[in-house]
Amino acid sequence: MALIFDTHAHYDDDVFDKDRNELLESLPSLGVGAVVNVSSSISTAHSAIALADKFDYIWAAVGIHPHSVGDTNSDDLDTIRNLAQKPRVVAVGEIGLDYHYDHPKRDVQLYWFEKQLELAVSLNLPVIIHDREAHEDTLRLLKKYCPRGVVHCFSGSVEMSREVLSLGMYIGLGGTVTFKNAKKPVEVAAMLPLEWLVLETDAPYLAPTPFRGKRCHSGLIAHTAARIAEIRSMQVDELLKITFENACRLYNIMLTE
């Protein structure tokens, strides 16, 4: 089977504390060739880099998730700027907007999303975008700053995906495309030009069927890839090869599948 590139995982999450090293050491044997471990806070940015320094198939992204920006200050932004220039860091993320809980308040989320978009553009790094129930504001700011990057765990419509593509950004699909009642992810998977698709887990979350509700890891992308290949009437190995190459372009990583 072609190698897997998991463009979005969170192996610093505490659910991996008991067996993190053992799991990460096993992933290459499951066909995983590359992973980007994505931070959500200052502390996880440091741990993401530490994991990338330890495992040669892991890279890091540094950024502050919308749920974590409530007490963010200018010193934190400077820290992200400094960490983003480390050798194993390939993106600014996970950044964006989450209006599902409205916590912190939207104006706070918007302020720090803009600041981190400005930072990424100034460093010429791609962004990893979190967009939950905030499609209008997310698109507005992406159009304003025109960053390179990916909208991860894409939950929008086919129409929104076309707007994202028009900005030259990638779309990340994960385990939700396998869920029984999935509609929008399936529609997007069917129409998305293959050169703009990347695969992800969001590990430890959103494990694909038949592992839904269990701890997710990068090896389970094989199930997501199989479902997307089925939707598109293509071979799984071909899909994995293309998405591996796409992820390398997205993150400017020189690898051969």
HELIX and SHEET records of a PDB file:
HELIX    1   1 ASP A   14  PHE A   16  5                                   3    
HELIX    2   2 ARG A   20  SER A   26  1                                   7    
HELIX    3   3 LEU A   27  LEU A   30  5                                   4    
HELIX    4   4 ILE A   42  LYS A   54  1                                  13    
HELIX    5   5 PRO A   66  ASP A   71  5                                   6    
HELIX    6   6 SER A   74  LEU A   83  1                                  10    
HELIX    7   7 ARG A  106  LEU A  123  1                                  18    
HELIX    8   8 HIS A  135  TYR A  145  1                                  11    
HELIX    9   9 VAL A  158  SER A  166  1                                   9    
HELIX   10  10 GLY A  175  THR A  178  5                                   4    
HELIX   11  11 LYS A  184  MET A  191  1                                   8    
HELIX   12  12 LEU A  194  TRP A  196  5                                   3    
HELIX   13  13 SER A  218  LEU A  220  5                                   3    
HELIX   14  14 ILE A  221  ARG A  232  1                                  12    
HELIX   15  15 VAL A  236  TYR A  251  1                                  16    
SHEET    1   A 8 ILE A   4  ALA A   9  0                                        
SHEET    2   A 8 VAL A  32  VAL A  38  1                                        
SHEET    3   A 8 ILE A  58  VAL A  62  1                                        
SHEET    4   A 8 VAL A  89  ASP A  98  1                                        
SHEET    5   A 8 VAL A 127  ARG A 132  1                                        
SHEET    6   A 8 GLY A 149  VAL A 151  1                                        
SHEET    7   A 8 TYR A 170  LEU A 173  1                                        
SHEET    8   A 8 LEU A 197  LEU A 199  1                                        
END                                                                             
